[in-house]
Amino acid sequence: MLNYEYPPLGGGAGNATRHLLREFARFDDLHITLVTSSTDKERTEKPHDNITIHFLDIAKKGSLHYQTSRDLIIYSWKAWRFCRSLMNEESFDIVHAFFGIPCGVIAYLLGKPYIISLRGSDVPGFNARFAILDTLLFARLSRFIWRRAKATIANSEHLKKLALQTSPGQAIEVIPNGVDSVRFHPNSEPRNGRGPLRVLAVGRLIPRKGFRVLIEAMRGLKDIELTIAGEGPQREELQRAAGGLNITFTGAIPPEDMPELYREHDIFVLPSMNEGMSNTVLEAMASGLPVVVTGAGGGVKELVKNGRNGYVVQPHAHDLRKALSTYSETPVERRRHGSDSRKQAETLSWTVTARQYIRHVQEALKA
């Protein structure tokens, strides 16, 4: 398995990989070696008898939650060389690459059958940061890599549709992220509308996540507190923009503290400009929170049934402000939407997600 990010590095894809490894550990006839990036020195861990994780030193600098082009280039070179050496010592049947670029390219160069998990920014057109490279190189390279994979998998229908614009006719299956609905659960004692409305937003502090718009939406709102949890290069800019508003920046939160963070709040907001399938939205739903997402948020719209467990709004301050005001004024609706969020989250699990991936591995090996 190849993924250039793994906790504490990265975001949703790294967390998804960690959850899948926990599920894969239950299968004695499945042996997985993950090659990922380290925050400092090179090391090897063995969290389960059938799971080995190699952390490569990419001389990481800056935010742990944002991978630069330099980071990706160093990982790609080191991972390719490391995997070739590893293949001389061990026998592998198949490669599972998280992200078509760069991990899918590495998988192709290794000469083994491979499957690809598309996550978002690796799909041309998803991230404006790569617009020029998408046009000049990535679109053509993605088509080449995807069409030679034994399976190409997207984590949402939205991401699949976007990928098909690059590679029309491509066979792409959707396997959504799961959620641990035991670890993430509702507060046993709801606040029943007492005190100010507590709103939570979680994510990397980068422009694509839309936090600047959410901050603007807070202007003029009364009896509402906003917590923004996460780290990233935009933090200082966002803190300046939030001056004088009832907004708290927590920085990065350890994974073990996230369930309690959700339970301390009433509403979850994801104002993102684009998403594949957000782990944070799933965790908020499992925690019994109504969710507000933007219509530009891509795959997250597939999780929110407008008017049932939350609202899908336009990525504008006015629309976000209106949704937050509605929840502030209608605690009964807030509780009903939170209950529906929880019910929907209970139908999703990492166990189901893991079994779907295993099915693709088995089919690829049979072929």
Stockholm file with secondary structure:
# STOCKHOLM 1.0

chainA/1-367         MLNYEYPPLGGGAGNATRHLLREFARFDDLHITLVTSSTDKERTEKPHDNITIHFLDIAKKGSLHYQTSRDLIIYSWKAWRFCRSLMNEESFDIVHAFFGIPCGVIAYLLGKPYIISLRGSDVPGFNARFAILDTLLFARLSRFIWRRAKATIANSEHLKKLALQTSPGQAIEVIPNGVDSVRFHPNSEPRNGRGPLRVLAVGRLIPRKGFRVLIEAMRGLKDIELTIAGEGPQREELQRAAGGLNITFTGAIPPEDMPELYREHDIFVLPSMNEGMSNTVLEAMASGLPVVVTGAGGGVKELVKNGRNGYVVQPHAHDLRKALSTYSETPVERRRHGSDSRKQAETLSWTVTARQYIRHVQEALKA
#=GR chainA/1-367 SS CBCSCCTTSSSHHHHHHHHHHHHHTTCTTCCEEEEEEESSSCEEEEEETTEEEEEEECCCCSCTTCCCHHHHHHHHHHHHHHHHHHHHHSCCSCEEEESIIIIIHHHHHHTSCEEEEECSTTSTTSCGGGHHHIIIIIHHHHHHHHHTSSEEEESSHHHHHHHHHHSTTCCEEECCCCCCTTTSCCCSSCCTTCSSEEEEEESCCSGGGCHHHHHHHTTTCCSEEEEEECCCTTHHHHHHHTTTSSEEEEECCCGGGHHHHHHTCSEEEECCSCCSSCHHHHHHHHTTCCEEEEGGGGGGGGTCCBTTTEEEECSSHHHHHHHHHHHHHCHHHHHHHHHHHHHHHTTCCHHHHHHHHHHHHHHHHHC
#=GC SS_cons         CBCSCCTTSSSHHHHHHHHHHHHHTTCTTCCEEEEEEESSSCEEEEEETTEEEEEEECCCCSCTTCCCHHHHHHHHHHHHHHHHHHHHHSCCSCEEEESIIIIIHHHHHHTSCEEEEECSTTSTTSCGGGHHHIIIIIHHHHHHHHHTSSEEEESSHHHHHHHHHHSTTCCEEECCCCCCTTTSCCCSSCCTTCSSEEEEEESCCSGGGCHHHHHHHTTTCCSEEEEEECCCTTHHHHHHHTTTSSEEEEECCCGGGHHHHHHTCSEEEECCSCCSSCHHHHHHHHTTCCEEEEGGGGGGGGTCCBTTTEEEECSSHHHHHHHHHHHHHCHHHHHHHHHHHHHHHTTCCHHHHHHHHHHHHHHHHHC
//
